[in-house]
């Protein structure tokens, strides 16, 4: 990772010779680069730069250092660049994303230069929070799904989400030989065959939302796994990122209802002619399948993961019983 190469690129881009790196926000997964903040003194503003410098890493946090994993990561960064270049402009204030300022690739490295959301007062981040903040994420997802309903996924993942089956053969092999493994393909086909498809964020965990100081607005980041899919996949994953087992049993049903209230409002906002009730009916029917699909991934990737709780298992049991009937 060379800060010098980033500074050189930014200085030419903004015609500022004195740009300063103020902090590394975080390293990218498995050491594939970094997210950092830079200060432009002549413009008196900060920007965020995602510098992607792929290498066949030996440092995957859970030991998945295969070529399949490496190629998936490479494609994920290409997808993120394409999302910002082609799709992000359609996202309005109800599904806010950072503004792309520039993108550039050279000698195996890629730079995404983005608006610093902190300068727009989206300064609040959570790994755990209260239900009022969590509700804002449901609203964002509803508007994102409505905004992109029926959108083709050209140059994105043809099946969105980072856990989709076609990209996870290693994890499938390591699963125990049980009903979930035997029905993995049927689960995948059930979700992919849905009539009403949109773009899903693909990694809609709480940590990928930046909340506004006014407590009413938010923006989302990290679009490496955006692609075609049913919106309910994002919802199941999001709820699983926000709540532990007991709270899922207590709140999930009501929050699922709330998501569809927001989705209905979003249909009206974007003046969609697609019948909302038909979308709601189909996506509700796939809720358990979305949970089971993510359970399938976790079962191979990290058996015993804390998200593999009784709520996930109960939803998985529902989906598997429906497939058998």
C-alpha positions as CSV (number, residue, x, y, z in Angstrom):
1,X,0.0,0.0,0.0
2,X,1.6,3.2,-1.1
3,X,0.2,6.5,0.2
4,X,2.6,8.2,-2.2
5,X,0.8,6.9,-5.3
6,X,-2.5,8.0,-3.9
7,X,-1.3,11.4,-3.1
8,X,0.3,11.7,-6.6
9,X,-3.0,10.7,-8.2
10,X,-5.1,13.1,-6.1
11,X,-2.8,16.0,-6.6
12,X,-3.2,15.7,-10.3
13,X,-6.9,15.2,-10.1
14,X,-7.6,18.2,-7.9
15,X,-4.6,20.4,-9.0
16,X,-3.5,20.6,-5.3
17,X,0.1,19.9,-4.4
18,X,-0.4,19.9,-0.6
19,X,-3.0,17.2,-0.1
20,X,-2.6,15.5,3.3
21,X,-3.7,12.0,4.4
22,X,-5.4,12.6,7.7
23,X,-6.4,9.0,8.7
24,X,-6.8,5.5,7.6
25,X,-10.4,4.7,8.2
26,X,-10.0,0.9,7.8
27,X,-8.1,-1.7,5.9
28,X,-10.1,-3.6,3.2
29,X,-11.0,-7.2,3.9
30,X,-8.1,-9.6,3.7
31,X,-5.6,-6.8,3.1
32,X,-6.8,-5.8,-0.4
33,X,-6.2,-2.1,0.2
34,X,-7.5,0.7,2.5
35,X,-10.2,3.3,3.0
36,X,-8.6,6.6,4.0
37,X,-9.5,10.2,4.4
38,X,-7.6,13.0,2.7
39,X,-7.6,16.8,3.3
40,X,-7.6,19.3,0.4
41,X,-6.3,22.5,1.9
42,X,-7.0,24.8,-1.0
43,X,-10.6,23.7,-1.1
44,X,-10.8,23.3,2.6
45,X,-12.6,19.9,2.4
46,X,-12.0,16.3,3.0
47,X,-12.6,13.3,0.7
48,X,-12.6,9.6,1.2
49,X,-10.5,7.4,-1.0
50,X,-10.9,3.7,-1.4
51,X,-7.6,2.5,-2.7
52,X,-7.9,-1.1,-4.0
53,X,-4.6,-2.9,-4.4
54,X,-5.4,-6.6,-4.8
55,X,-3.0,-9.3,-3.9
56,X,-3.6,-13.0,-3.4
57,X,-3.8,-12.6,0.3
58,X,-2.6,-15.1,2.9
59,X,-4.4,-13.2,5.7
60,X,-8.1,-14.0,5.3
61,X,-9.6,-13.7,8.8
62,X,-11.3,-17.1,8.6
63,X,-8.8,-18.9,6.5
64,X,-10.6,-18.9,3.1
65,X,-7.5,-18.1,0.9
66,X,-8.5,-20.0,-2.2
67,X,-8.3,-18.7,-5.8
68,X,-12.1,-18.7,-5.9
69,X,-12.1,-16.3,-3.0
70,X,-9.5,-14.2,-4.6
71,X,-11.4,-13.9,-7.9
72,X,-14.6,-13.2,-6.1
73,X,-13.0,-10.2,-4.3
74,X,-11.5,-8.9,-7.6
75,X,-14.9,-9.0,-9.2
76,X,-16.5,-7.4,-6.2
77,X,-14.3,-4.3,-6.5
78,X,-15.1,-4.1,-10.3
79,X,-18.8,-4.2,-9.4
80,X,-18.5,-1.4,-6.9
81,X,-16.8,0.8,-9.4
82,X,-19.5,0.1,-11.9
83,X,-22.2,0.8,-9.4
84,X,-20.8,4.2,-8.5
85,X,-20.2,5.1,-12.2
86,X,-23.5,3.9,-13.6
87,X,-26.2,3.4,-10.9
88,X,-25.5,5.7,-8.0
89,X,-26.9,8.8,-9.7
90,X,-30.4,7.3,-9.6
91,X,-30.2,7.2,-5.8
92,X,-32.0,10.2,-4.3
93,X,-32.1,11.5,-0.7
94,X,-34.3,8.6,0.4
95,X,-31.6,6.0,-0.5
96,X,-28.6,8.3,-0.2
97,X,-25.1,7.1,-1.2
98,X,-21.8,9.0,-1.4
99,X,-21.2,11.0,-4.5
100,X,-18.5,9.7,-6.8
101,X,-15.9,12.3,-7.5
102,X,-13.6,10.3,-9.6
103,X,-12.4,6.8,-10.3
104,X,-9.1,5.6,-11.8
105,X,-7.2,2.4,-12.4
106,X,-3.5,2.0,-13.1
107,X,-1.0,-0.8,-12.7
108,X,-3.4,-3.1,-11.0
109,X,-4.6,-0.5,-8.5
110,X,-8.0,1.2,-8.5
111,X,-9.0,4.4,-6.7
112,X,-12.6,5.4,-5.8
113,X,-12.7,9.0,-4.8
114,X,-15.9,9.7,-2.9
115,X,-17.7,12.4,-1.0
116,X,-16.8,12.4,2.7
117,X,-20.2,11.7,4.3
118,X,-18.9,13.2,7.6
119,X,-18.8,16.6,5.9
120,X,-22.5,16.2,5.2
121,X,-23.2,15.4,8.8
122,X,-23.6,11.6,8.3
123,X,-21.2,11.1,11.2
124,X,-22.9,8.4,13.3
125,X,-21.8,4.8,12.9
126,X,-23.1,1.7,14.7
127,X,-22.3,-2.0,15.2
128,X,-25.2,-2.1,17.7
129,X,-27.9,0.4,18.5
130,X,-31.5,1.0,19.4
131,X,-34.6,0.0,17.4
132,X,-35.3,3.6,16.4
133,X,-32.0,3.9,14.5
134,X,-32.5,0.4,13.1
135,X,-35.8,1.5,11.5
136,X,-34.0,4.1,9.4
137,X,-32.1,1.3,7.7
138,X,-35.3,-0.4,6.7
139,X,-36.6,2.8,5.1
140,X,-33.4,3.2,3.2
141,X,-33.6,-0.4,1.9
142,X,-37.2,0.0,0.9
143,X,-36.5,3.1,-1.2
144,X,-33.4,1.5,-2.7
145,X,-35.3,-1.5,-3.7
146,X,-38.2,0.5,-5.2
147,X,-35.8,2.8,-7.0
148,X,-34.2,-0.1,-8.8
149,X,-37.2,-2.4,-9.2
150,X,-36.9,-4.1,-12.6
151,X,-33.5,-2.6,-13.3
152,X,-31.1,-4.7,-15.2
153,X,-27.8,-5.6,-13.4
154,X,-25.4,-4.9,-16.3
155,X,-21.8,-5.0,-15.1
156,X,-23.0,-5.9,-11.6
157,X,-23.5,-9.3,-9.9
158,X,-26.2,-11.1,-11.8
159,X,-27.1,-12.5,-8.4
160,X,-26.5,-10.0,-5.7
161,X,-25.3,-10.7,-2.1
162,X,-21.9,-11.8,-1.0
163,X,-23.1,-15.3,0.0
164,X,-24.9,-16.4,-3.1
165,X,-24.4,-20.0,-3.9
166,X,-22.6,-19.9,-7.3
167,X,-19.7,-18.0,-5.7
168,X,-19.5,-20.2,-2.6
169,X,-18.7,-23.8,-3.7
170,X,-15.9,-24.2,-1.1
171,X,-18.3,-23.4,1.7
172,X,-21.0,-25.7,0.3
173,X,-18.5,-28.6,0.3
174,X,-17.6,-28.1,3.9
175,X,-21.2,-28.0,5.1
176,X,-22.4,-31.0,7.1
177,X,-24.4,-33.5,5.1
178,X,-27.9,-32.4,6.2
179,X,-31.2,-31.3,4.7
180,X,-30.0,-27.7,4.3
181,X,-27.1,-28.8,2.2
182,X,-29.1,-31.2,0.1
183,X,-31.7,-28.4,-0.7
184,X,-29.2,-25.6,-1.2
185,X,-29.7,-25.5,-4.9
186,X,-33.5,-25.6,-4.6
187,X,-33.3,-22.6,-2.1
188,X,-31.1,-20.7,-4.5
189,X,-33.4,-21.4,-7.5
190,X,-36.5,-20.4,-5.5
191,X,-35.0,-17.0,-4.8
192,X,-33.6,-16.5,-8.2
193,X,-36.8,-17.4,-10.0
194,X,-38.9,-14.7,-8.3
195,X,-40.8,-12.6,-10.8
196,X,-40.1,-9.2,-9.2
197,X,-36.4,-8.5,-9.0
198,X,-34.5,-5.4,-8.1
199,X,-31.0,-4.4,-7.1
200,X,-30.0,-5.6,-3.6
201,X,-27.3,-3.9,-1.6
202,X,-25.8,-7.3,-0.9
203,X,-24.1,-6.5,2.4
204,X,-26.7,-4.5,4.1
205,X,-25.4,-4.8,7.7
206,X,-25.8,-2.1,10.3
207,X,-22.1,-1.1,10.0
208,X,-22.5,-0.2,6.3
209,X,-25.0,2.6,7.1
210,X,-23.9,6.2,8.0
211,X,-26.5,7.9,10.1
212,X,-27.1,11.7,10.1
213,X,-26.7,13.7,13.2
214,X,-30.4,14.8,12.8
215,X,-31.4,11.2,13.7
216,X,-33.8,11.1,10.6
217,X,-31.5,10.6,7.6
218,X,-28.9,8.0,6.6
219,X,-26.6,6.9,3.7
220,X,-25.2,3.6,2.8
221,X,-21.7,2.5,1.7
222,X,-19.9,-0.6,0.5
223,X,-21.4,-1.7,-2.8
224,X,-19.1,-4.6,-3.6
225,X,-21.9,-7.1,-3.8
226,X,-24.8,-5.1,-5.3
227,X,-26.7,-7.0,-7.9
228,X,-30.0,-8.5,-9.0
229,X,-32.2,-10.1,-6.5
230,X,-35.3,-10.0,-4.3
231,X,-35.3,-7.2,-1.8
232,X,-36.2,-9.5,1.0
233,X,-32.7,-11.0,1.0
234,X,-31.4,-7.6,2.2
235,X,-34.1,-7.4,4.9
236,X,-33.4,-10.8,6.4
237,X,-29.6,-10.1,6.4
238,X,-30.1,-6.6,7.8
239,X,-32.3,-7.8,10.7
240,X,-29.8,-10.5,11.4
241,X,-27.0,-7.9,11.7
242,X,-29.0,-5.8,14.1
243,X,-30.5,-8.3,16.6
244,X,-29.5,-11.3,18.6
245,X,-31.8,-14.3,18.9
246,X,-34.3,-13.1,21.6
247,X,-34.8,-9.7,19.9
248,X,-35.4,-11.3,16.5
249,X,-38.2,-13.3,18.0
250,X,-39.6,-10.2,19.6
251,X,-39.2,-7.6,16.8
252,X,-38.7,-9.2,13.4
253,X,-42.3,-9.6,12.4
254,X,-43.2,-6.0,13.2
255,X,-40.2,-4.7,11.4
256,X,-40.9,-6.8,8.4
257,X,-44.4,-5.2,8.3
258,X,-42.7,-1.8,8.7
259,X,-40.4,-2.4,5.7
260,X,-43.4,-3.1,3.5
261,X,-45.1,0.1,4.7
262,X,-41.9,2.0,3.6
263,X,-41.8,0.1,0.3
264,X,-45.4,1.1,-0.4
265,X,-44.5,4.7,0.2
266,X,-41.5,4.3,-2.0
267,X,-43.6,2.9,-4.9
268,X,-45.7,6.1,-4.7
269,X,-42.6,8.3,-4.5
270,X,-41.1,6.8,-7.6
271,X,-44.5,6.5,-9.3
272,X,-44.1,2.8,-10.1
273,X,-46.8,1.2,-12.1
274,X,-46.0,-2.3,-10.9
275,X,-48.7,-3.5,-8.5
276,X,-47.3,-3.1,-5.0
277,X,-49.5,-5.9,-3.5
278,X,-48.1,-8.5,-5.9
279,X,-44.5,-7.5,-5.0
280,X,-45.3,-7.7,-1.3
281,X,-47.0,-11.0,-1.6
282,X,-44.1,-12.6,-3.5
283,X,-41.4,-11.1,-1.3
284,X,-43.1,-12.0,2.0
285,X,-43.4,-15.6,0.7
286,X,-39.6,-15.7,0.2
287,X,-38.7,-14.3,3.7
288,X,-37.9,-17.7,5.2
289,X,-36.0,-18.8,2.1
290,X,-33.8,-15.7,2.4
291,X,-32.9,-16.7,6.0
292,X,-32.3,-20.3,5.0
293,X,-30.0,-19.2,2.1
294,X,-27.9,-17.2,4.5
295,X,-27.9,-20.0,7.0
296,X,-26.5,-22.3,4.3
297,X,-23.6,-19.9,3.7
298,X,-22.8,-19.6,7.4
299,X,-23.0,-23.3,8.0
300,X,-20.1,-23.8,5.6
301,X,-18.2,-20.6,6.2
302,X,-18.2,-20.3,9.9
303,X,-20.1,-23.1,11.7
304,X,-21.3,-22.0,15.1
305,X,-21.3,-18.3,14.1
306,X,-23.4,-16.2,16.6
307,X,-25.9,-15.4,13.9
308,X,-26.9,-19.1,13.6
309,X,-29.5,-18.8,16.3
310,X,-32.9,-20.3,17.0
311,X,-34.7,-17.6,14.9
312,X,-32.6,-18.4,11.9
313,X,-33.2,-22.1,12.4
314,X,-36.9,-21.6,12.7
315,X,-37.1,-19.7,9.5
316,X,-34.9,-22.3,7.8
317,X,-37.2,-25.1,9.0
318,X,-40.2,-23.2,7.5
319,X,-38.4,-22.9,4.1
320,X,-37.3,-26.5,4.0
321,X,-40.7,-27.8,4.9
322,X,-42.2,-25.6,2.1
323,X,-39.7,-27.1,-0.4
324,X,-40.6,-30.6,0.7
325,X,-44.4,-30.1,0.4
